[in-house]
Amino acid sequence: MLIRHRERRPVVDPTAYVAPTAVLAGDVSVGPRARVMYGAVLDAEDGRIEVGECSIICENAVLRGAVTLDDHVFVGPRATLLGCAVSRCAYLATGATVLQEAVLGPGSVVAIGAAVHARGRLPEEFFVPPNTVFVGGRVYAPGDPELPQAIKEVGFAAVAFGVEMDWEDRIARYERVAEVRSAQFGAHADDEVVG
């Protein structure tokens, strides 16, 4: 389904394939021989999504905001990419997550269930192991006692939502985050299905 959002409509190269149950909303460009499979959602919000040549976006993946996929990128099922840039020949496995302002180098891998946190910079051919988190240049295992501090130092709420509040005041911070997202998503009320 192609949706005009914020006066922008998706553009799909004639050699690309977009499954009938995929949703492309707003300023989305799908390049030659790219494949967007069933249930995938590419929602440009107030950014632009660019999918390079022969890039694959598998079932139920979500790309939101300003996302750039260079050529020959593989995005696995249920992966989530938010406001990030992915260089050529990168591989994001099932359930991988890449957050705002992250940049993945050529040939990098984010394994099953792994995450690259906001502002992360993966070097060329870097491997993020399954079910780990890459933050601030380091890979953390689940439960690592240093992980919360590393995430705090990223300033995630400011990067992702423009919300600058004390780390310890979670309730007020997430109340503000919900208000920001509600306003952003409210712009979808004017969307128009175009194809």
C-alpha positions as CSV (number, residue, x, y, z in Angstrom):
1,M,0.0,0.0,0.0
2,L,1.4,3.4,-1.0
3,I,0.4,6.3,1.2
4,R,0.9,10.1,0.6
5,H,2.0,11.5,3.9
6,R,3.0,15.2,4.5
7,E,2.4,15.8,0.8
8,R,5.0,13.2,-0.2
9,R,4.3,9.9,-1.9
10,P,6.5,6.8,-2.3
11,V,8.4,6.2,-5.5
12,V,9.2,2.6,-6.4
13,D,11.5,1.6,-9.2
14,P,9.7,-0.6,-11.8
15,T,12.2,-3.5,-11.3
16,A,11.6,-3.5,-7.5
17,Y,9.0,-5.7,-5.8
18,V,6.7,-4.4,-3.0
19,A,4.4,-7.0,-1.5
20,P,0.7,-6.1,-1.4
21,T,0.6,-6.1,2.4
22,A,3.7,-3.8,2.8
23,V,3.1,-0.2,3.7
24,L,5.1,2.7,2.3
25,A,4.2,6.1,3.7
26,G,5.6,9.4,2.7
27,D,8.9,10.3,1.2
28,V,10.1,6.7,0.5
29,S,12.3,5.7,-2.5
30,V,12.7,2.0,-3.4
31,G,15.6,1.4,-5.8
32,P,16.1,-1.1,-8.6
33,R,15.6,-4.8,-7.8
34,A,14.9,-4.0,-4.2
35,R,12.4,-6.2,-2.4
36,V,10.0,-5.1,0.3
37,M,8.2,-8.2,1.7
38,Y,4.9,-8.9,3.4
39,G,3.9,-6.8,6.4
40,A,6.9,-4.5,6.2
41,V,6.3,-0.9,7.1
42,L,8.4,2.0,5.7
43,D,7.1,5.2,7.4
44,A,9.2,8.2,6.5
45,E,7.4,10.4,9.1
46,D,9.1,13.8,8.6
47,G,12.3,12.3,7.0
48,R,13.1,10.3,3.9
49,I,13.6,6.6,3.5
50,E,15.9,5.5,0.7
51,V,16.3,1.8,-0.2
52,G,19.2,1.0,-2.4
53,E,19.6,-1.3,-5.3
54,C,19.0,-5.0,-4.6
55,S,18.3,-4.3,-0.9
56,I,16.0,-6.8,0.8
57,I,13.5,-5.8,3.6
58,C,11.9,-9.0,5.0
59,E,8.5,-9.7,6.5
60,N,7.3,-7.3,9.3
61,A,10.4,-5.2,9.4
62,V,9.8,-1.5,10.4
63,L,11.8,1.4,9.0
64,R,10.8,4.8,10.4
65,G,12.0,8.4,10.0
66,A,15.1,9.3,8.0
67,V,16.6,5.8,7.1
68,T,19.1,5.2,4.3
69,L,19.9,1.7,3.1
70,D,22.7,1.5,0.6
71,D,22.9,-1.2,-2.1
72,H,22.7,-4.9,-1.2
73,V,21.5,-4.5,2.4
74,F,19.6,-7.3,4.0
75,V,17.0,-6.4,6.7
76,G,15.7,-9.5,8.4
77,P,12.2,-10.3,9.6
78,R,10.9,-8.2,12.5
79,A,14.0,-5.9,12.3
80,T,13.5,-2.3,13.4
81,L,15.4,0.7,11.9
82,L,14.8,4.2,13.2
83,G,16.5,7.2,11.8
84,C,19.7,5.5,10.9
85,A,22.1,4.9,7.9
86,V,23.2,1.4,6.8
87,S,26.1,1.1,4.4
88,R,26.3,-1.4,1.5
89,C,26.3,-5.1,2.0
90,A,25.3,-4.9,5.7
91,Y,23.3,-7.7,7.2
92,L,20.6,-7.2,9.9
93,A,19.3,-10.5,11.1
94,T,15.8,-11.4,12.5
95,G,14.8,-9.0,15.3
96,A,17.8,-6.7,14.9
97,T,17.3,-3.1,16.1
98,V,19.2,0.0,14.9
99,L,18.3,3.3,16.6
100,Q,18.5,7.0,15.7
101,E,21.7,8.5,14.3
102,A,23.4,5.1,14.2
103,V,25.7,4.4,11.2
104,L,26.5,0.9,10.1
105,G,29.7,0.4,8.1
106,P,29.9,-1.7,4.9
107,G,29.6,-5.4,5.5
108,S,28.7,-5.0,9.1
109,V,26.4,-7.5,10.8
110,V,23.8,-7.1,13.5
111,A,22.9,-10.6,14.5
112,I,19.6,-12.1,15.7
113,G,18.0,-10.0,18.5
114,A,21.0,-7.6,18.7
115,A,20.8,-3.8,18.9
116,V,22.8,-0.8,17.9
117,H,21.9,2.0,20.2
118,A,21.5,5.6,19.2
119,R,24.5,7.3,17.7
120,G,26.4,4.0,17.4
121,R,29.0,3.8,14.7
122,L,29.8,0.3,13.5
123,P,33.1,0.0,11.7
124,E,33.3,-1.9,8.4
125,E,32.6,-5.6,8.7
126,F,31.9,-5.3,12.5
127,F,29.9,-8.1,14.0
128,V,27.4,-7.4,16.8
129,P,26.7,-10.9,18.4
130,P,23.2,-12.3,19.0
131,N,21.2,-10.7,21.8
132,T,23.8,-8.0,22.6
133,V,23.7,-4.2,22.5
134,F,26.3,-2.0,20.8
135,V,26.5,1.3,22.7
136,G,29.2,4.0,22.5
137,G,31.7,1.8,20.7
138,R,31.4,-1.3,22.8
139,V,29.3,-4.4,22.8
140,Y,27.4,-5.2,26.0
141,A,25.9,-8.6,27.0
142,P,22.4,-8.6,28.5
143,G,22.5,-7.9,32.2
144,D,25.9,-6.2,32.1
145,P,25.8,-3.8,35.0
146,E,27.6,-1.1,32.9
147,L,24.9,-1.1,30.2
148,P,22.4,1.4,31.9
149,Q,25.2,4.0,32.3
150,A,26.3,3.6,28.7
151,I,22.7,4.1,27.5
152,K,22.3,7.1,29.9
153,E,25.4,8.7,28.3
154,V,23.9,8.4,24.8
155,G,21.1,10.8,25.8
156,F,18.6,8.6,24.0
157,A,15.4,10.7,24.7
158,A,17.2,13.8,23.4
159,V,18.4,12.0,20.3
160,A,15.2,10.2,19.5
161,F,12.6,12.6,20.6
162,G,14.2,16.0,21.3
163,V,13.3,15.5,25.0
164,E,16.0,16.7,27.5
165,M,15.1,15.6,31.0
166,D,16.8,14.0,33.9
167,W,17.6,10.3,33.4
168,E,16.2,9.5,36.9
169,D,12.8,11.1,36.2
170,R,11.5,8.4,33.9
171,I,7.8,9.0,34.4
172,A,8.0,12.7,33.4
173,R,10.5,11.9,30.5
174,Y,8.3,9.2,29.0
175,E,5.2,11.3,29.4
176,R,6.9,14.0,27.3
177,V,8.1,11.3,24.8
178,A,4.5,10.1,24.4
179,E,3.4,13.7,23.8
180,V,6.0,14.2,21.1
181,R,5.2,10.9,19.4
182,S,1.5,11.6,19.6
183,A,2.0,14.9,17.7
184,Q,4.2,13.2,15.1
185,F,1.8,10.3,14.5
186,G,-1.2,12.7,14.5
187,A,0.1,14.0,11.1
188,H,-1.1,10.6,9.7
189,A,-4.7,11.8,10.0
190,D,-4.3,13.6,6.7
191,D,-2.7,10.6,4.9
192,E,-4.1,9.5,1.5
193,V,-3.8,6.0,0.0
194,V,-2.4,6.5,-3.5
195,G,-1.7,2.9,-4.6
